[in-house]
Amino acid sequence: MVTTGKKQKLADEECFYGVGGDDYDYCAGAGVDEQGRATELRPLSLSSPHTQAFHLAWLSLFACFFAAFAAPPILPALRPALVLSPSDPAAAAVGSLSATLVGRLAMGPACDLLGPRRASGAASLLAAAALAVTALSASSPAGFVALRFVAGLSLANFVANQHWMSGIFAPSAVGLANAVAAGWANVGSAAAQVVMPAAYDLVVLRLGVPVTVAWRVTYLLPCALLVTTGLAVLAFPYDLPRGAGCMAMAGGGGGKSKNRRGFWKVVWGGVRDYRAWVLSLTYGYCYGVELIMENVAADFFRKRFHLPMEAAGAAAACFGAMNAVARPAGGVASDEVAKVFGMRGRLWVLWAVQTAGAALCVLVGRMGAAEAPSLAATVAVMVACAACVQAASGLTFGIVPFVSKRSLGVVSGMTASGGAVGAIITNRLFFSGSRYTIEQAISLTGAASLVCTLPLALIHFRRHGGMLWGPTAVGDTFEEDDNYDDDVDYDADYMLLK
């Protein structure tokens, strides 16, 4: 006969097992809440499935960033091989960003329905296959656009990355976990700036491969990274903790009713929330600025400072490399300021840091346009700009998990897609054609970011308040169909776990 205490223990253990596996007890050890989510980020605690998932998530996204930005640093080799005109790189950049937009919009609902781990692994493998086929067959400017398009699709994995981290880390650590996972992954763009030119030279000089074929061989590297990380993610046995089961039992079966809402209910829950749209806009001009700079920085240094391909790539890599510390710093700042000032503090810090980054972006363009620009000074200001816009990205995703608990994937997808939309619009307005020099276009990008950061003042949480006014909630409960039922206390549940 099983006693009441043993029954409760068995029920608790069942709640804390990971989806897809039943060998790890989430109740074991400190640092895990009652729903099986980690209450702190411990990167060196490799025996924990939370930490294992964290490392798989950022490494998988690292490979995606490497693949997405593999072309710009070897553009001098691609121009003659694919007969590119001066306008083709800009068109290809728009193609890459458009693919990122489409992929991220689709990835949000996919994560809500399939789980972020399965969605992430499948996306990496599909992107690897498409990239390999395109790299082997491209022989014209249209092929170059297609190459960048399929590579851009891989960045849909960012949504799965953030959804997965938001599911396995508690509110006390979610800002840091999201920021570190995304920040370390974003360094893949910097790695591509350095590694791809070096790999190309190795293929040409050491292996003796003809220059018309060498770039295709070089592209085996990003393809291999995507396949390796995609398979590793799919082989991992855990998806999300089973905390939703516990909450459903405690709350009278609410989890089952929410699961029956269906695809369109989940989508509508995110789309109708104005806060998701505001964050999409503002993210378009922090992460969007990063996407623009990572696409044009190498060309900027080649043209303005007459640097060779390898040196220009190394200078451009400084921007992406800041992700290793800047984006995690944004996550830390978001969590720490929330302990004192709550959600209002998160919003104010995001506005201040993003505004500083926008001003520095204006300055980068102005310095590049000087009659005798200083390379060292320009790189220094660009690094400071990178630190601010990347920290702002981390700060943004310290807020995203609190917008909608039942439509987290959709809100994450909308916000992440906003980065691509901002970059596409900015590219078309300022970097396409010959109306503006590259230095003027960079300054105008910063000015647009200054303006588009202002709507953060419109975001308001009924229980937490906003930048300009405090909470307006009366009482402790909300109607089930009111999307503000996800507007919860700092230490409370903030999302529907599948």
N, C-alpha and C positions, 0 to 999 in steps of 0.2 A: 504493500500500500504506500502510495506517495503522499507525504505530508504536505500541508499547505505551504510551508516554507520552501520545500523542495519544488513544489509546483511553481511558486513565484520565481525561484531561481531559474528553472528551466525556461519559463516564459521570458524572463529578462535576457537570458543567453540567446534565445531565438531571435529577439529583437535586434541584438547587436551583431549577429553574424552578417558578413557581407553577402550581397546578391551574387550568386554564381559560385559560392563556396561555403563550406560549413566547418572549416577547421580552425578558424581564428575567433577567439572570444573577445569581442570589443570591450567587455566589462573588465578584462584583465588589465591591471596597472593603472597608474595615475595619468592625468592629462586627457581623459575621455569623458564626455558628458553622458547623461542618461539616455541619449539617443544614439550613442556610438560614434559621435563626431569628436575629432581631436580639438582640445581647447587651446592648444598652442602648436606652433610649427617647430618640429624637431628634425632638421634635415639629416642629422647623423644617426637617428634612431632607425636603422635600416630594418629591424625586425618587425616594425609596425607596418601594417598594410596602408595606413594613412600616408606614411613617409614614402613607401614604395610607389604608391599611386602618384604622389607629388612629383617624384623624380621621373617617372615614366611620362607624366603629363608635360613637364617642361622640356624634356629631351625630345619628345615627339613634335612639339611645337617649334623647337629650335631647328629641327630638320626642315620644317615647313618654311620658316623664315629664310633659311639658307637657300632653299630651292627658289623661293619667290624673288630673291634679290641676287641670284647667281649671274644674271645677264649684264646689269649696268657696269660692273667692274671690268668686264672683258669686251666692252662695246667696241674699242678700237679693232679687235680681232673679228668681231661679228660684222662690222660695216662692209669690208670688202667681200667677205664670204657670202653674205646675203644681199649684197648690192643695196645697202640702205641709203636713203636720202636723209638730209638734215632733219626732216620732220617725222621720220619713221620712229625714232626712239620715243618721242612724246606720244605718238599714237599707240605704241606698244605699252607705254606706262598706263595710259587710260584703259587699255584692254586688261592689263593685270589688275588694276584697281576695280574695274567693273566685275571681273571674275570674283574678286574678294567680296564685293558687295553681294552678289548673287549667292555665293557660297555661304556667307554668314547668315543671310536671311533664311536660307534653307536649313542651316545647322541648328538654329534655335529650336524649332519644333521637333527636329530629329532627335535632339538631346532629351526633350521632354517625353517623347514617345518611346525611344529605343534605349535611352541611357547614354551618358556622355562617353563612356569608354568604348562601346561598340561603334558609336557614330564617329569617334575620333580615329580609331584604327582603320575603319573602312574608308574614310576620307583620305588618309595617308596613302593607302594602297592604290586607290583609284587615281589619285594625283600622280603617283609614281609611274603608273602604267601610261597615263596620258602624256606625261612629260617625256618618257622614253620614246614613245612613238613619234611625237612631234619633233624632238631633237634629231631623230634619225631621218625624218622626211622633209624638214624645212629647207627650202632652197631659194626663198624670195622674201621681200618685205612682209608679204602676207603670212608667210611661215613664221617670221620673227614675232609678229603680233600674236599668232596662235601659240607660240612658245611661251610668251609672257602671260597669256591668258590662262593656260592650263596650270602654269606655276602659281599664278595668283589664286587659283581655286584652293590650293592647299592651305591658305591662310584662314579658311573657314574653321580650321581646327582651333583657332583662338577661342571661339564660343564654347566648344566642348571643353577646352582647358579650364576656362573660368567657371563653367557649370559644374565640372567635376570637383574643383577645389571648393566651390561654394556648398557642395553636398557633403564633403567629408570633413570640413572644418567648421567649428561652432562660430557664432557671431563674434566672440571675443578675439578670434584669430583670423577671421575670413578676409579682412582687408589685407593683412600681411601675406597670407597664403596666396591670394589672388595676385598680388603685386609681385611677389618673388617668382612665382611660377611663370607669369607673363614676362617679367623683366629678364630673367635668365634666358628664357626662350627667345626674346627679341635680339639677344646678342648674336643669334644666328645670322642676322643681316650684316653685322660687322664682320663676322667670320667669313661670310661670302666675299666681302670686299677685299679681304686679305688672301684668302685661300684660293679663290678661283683664278686670279692672275698667276699665282705661283703654280697652281696645278696646270694651267695652260702652258706656261713656259716649260714645265717638266715634260709634258706630252710632246711639245715641239722640239725642244733642245736635247732632251735625254733619250726619248723614245724614237725621235726622228719621224714623227707622224706629219704628213703634209698639213700646211696651215688651213687648207679648206676643209679638212676633216678633224683637225685637232680640237676644235671647240665642241664637236659632237662627242668625242671621247671624254672630254673634260666634264660634260654633263652627266656622265655615268656616276659621278660623285654625289650630286644631290639626289639622284634616283635611288642610289644604294642607301643613303641615309633615310629616305622616306620609307623604303621597304623594311629596313631593319627595325625602325621605331614603330611602324604600323603593326608589324607582326608581334612585337613585344607587348604592345598595348592590348591587342586582341587576346594574347595568351595569358594576360593577367587575370586572376580568378575573381577579383572583387570589383564591384561597380560603385554602389553607394551603401552606407549603413542602412539598416532597416528601422531607423527611428520612426518612420511614418507609421509603421505597424503599432508601435507603442502608443503614439499619440492618438491613433484611431481608437484603440481600446479604451484609452482614458477619456476620450471625448465622445464616446457613443457611436463609433463607426464612421466618423467624418471622413477618414481616409478613403474608404470605399466609394462614398458618394462623390468625392472629388475626382477619383480616378475615372468615374463614369461620365465626367463632363465631356470628354471626347476632345478630339483634335481642335475643332473650331472654338470650343469654349476656352481652351488654353490660349490659343492665338488671340482671341478677342480680349481676354483678360489683360494681355500686355499691350495690345494696340490701342485700347481705349484710355490708357493711363498717360496723361499729358507729361508726367515726369519722365517717362521713357523717351518721349520725343525731345524733350529739352536736353536730356543727357546725350541723346544721339547727336544733336546739333553741337553741343559743346565738345563732345569727344571727337567730332569731325575736325575740330581746330586745336586739339592737343595731339592725339594720335594721328590725325590727318596731316598735321605739320611734319610729324616724324616720317610718315610715308613719303611725303613730297621730298624731304631732305635726303632720305635714303635713296631715292630715285635719281636726284640731280646732283648730289654732293660731289661724286667722283668727276662728273663732267664739269662742274663748277671749278674744281681745283685744276683739272687739266687745262681748261681754257683760260682761266684768269691768272693762274700762277705758272702755266706752262710746265706742269709736272708730267713725268712719264706714267704709264699705266699703273705700275706697281706702287709708286709713291702717291699718286692720286687716290688709289684705293686705300692705302694706309691712312691718309689724312681723312678720307670720308668715313673710314671705319670708326674714327673717334666718336662720331655721333651715335652710331648704334651700340658701341661698346658701353656707353654710359648706362644702358639699360640694366647692366649687372647690379648697379647700386641705386640708380635714381628711381626706377619704378618701385623696387622694394621699399625705398625710403618713403615714397608716397603712401604705400600701404601701411607702414609703421606709423607715419604721421596721422593718417586717417583714424586708425584704431586708438592711438594715444590721445589725440585731441577729443575723441568721442567719450573717453572716460571722464573728462572734465566738463565739456560743453555739449555732449550729445551730438545729434545729427546736425544741429546748427553749426557746430564747430567743423564737422566734416565739410559742409558746404562752403563756409567762409575760407577755409584753408585751400580748397580746390580753386575757388575764384582767385585768390591772391597768387598762388603759384602759377596758374595758367596765364594770368595777366602778365606776370614777370617774364614767362617764356615767350609770350607774344612780342613783348617789347624788345627782348634780346634778338628775336628773329628779324625784326626790323633793322636792328643794329648790324647784324651779320651782312645783310644786303648792302647797307650803307658803307660798311668797311670794304666790302669787295668792290664797290664802285669807285673807291678813292683812286686818285691818280697813280699813286705808288703804294698799293696795299701791302700790308705786312702779313706774311703767311702765319707767323707764330701768333700774332694778336688775333687774326681772324679765326684761327683754329681754337684759340682760348675762348673767344666769345661764343663760337658755335658749340663748344662743349658745355658752356654754361646754359645756353639755350636748350641743348639736348637734355640736360639735367632737369630743367623746369618742365618742359613739355612731357617728358617721360614720367616724372613724379606726378604730374597732373593726371596722366593716364592711370597710374596706380591709385590715386585719390578717387578717381571716377568709379573704379570698380570696388572701392570701399563703400560706395553708396548703392550701387546697382543691386546687390542681394537683398536690400531692404525695400525695394520698390514693390515687388509682387511675389508673394511666396508661391502662388499656384501657377505663375507664368514666368518663372525665373529664366528658363531657356529662351523664351521669346524676348523678354526685356534685354537679356544679355546679347542676343542676336541683333536686336534693333540698335542697341548702343554700339556694339562692335561694328555693325554695318555703317553707322554714322561716320566712323573714321574713314572708311573707303569713300563714302559719298563726299565728305569734305575734301578729300584729296582729289577726287575726280573733278569736282567743280573748280577747285583751285588750279588744277593742271590746265583745264580748258580755258579758264579766264586769263591766266597769267603766263603759263609756260608754253602754250601752243602758239605757233606762228612766230612772227618777228616783231610784234608790237612792243614787247618789253624785252630788255636784256635779262639775262639770268639773275643779275644782281638786283635789278628792279623788281623782278617777279618774287624773289625771296622776301624783300621788304614789304611788298603788297600782301604776301601771305601772312606775315606777322600782323599787319594792320587789320586784315580780315579776322584773325584770331582774337584780337583785342575786342572787336565789336561782338563777335559771336559768343564770347564768354559771358557777356552781361546777362543773358536770360537765366543764368543760374539763380538769380534773385527771385525768379518766379516759382521755384520748386518749394513745395510745402508739404510736410507730413502732419496729419491731424494730431497725432500724439506727440510729435517731436518738435514741430514748428519748422521754420525756414530761416533764411538769412535775415529777413527784415521784420518778421513777426513770429510770435511764439505759438505754442500749441492751441488748437481750437476744439479738441475733442471734449465731449461731455460724457462722463460715464466710462465704463471699462469694456463694453461690448459693442459690436457692430453687426449689422445684418450680414448674413452669409453671402448675399449677392453683391454686397458693397465691396468694391475692389480695395477699400481701405482696411479690410480685415487683415491685409498683410502689413499694415502699418503698426508694427509691434514694438514692445519695449526692447531695450538694447540686449538684454540677456535672454529674451524669449525666442521661440521658434520663429523663423522668418521665411520659410519656404516649404513647399510640399515635396517631401522626399519620395521618390518612386520606389 
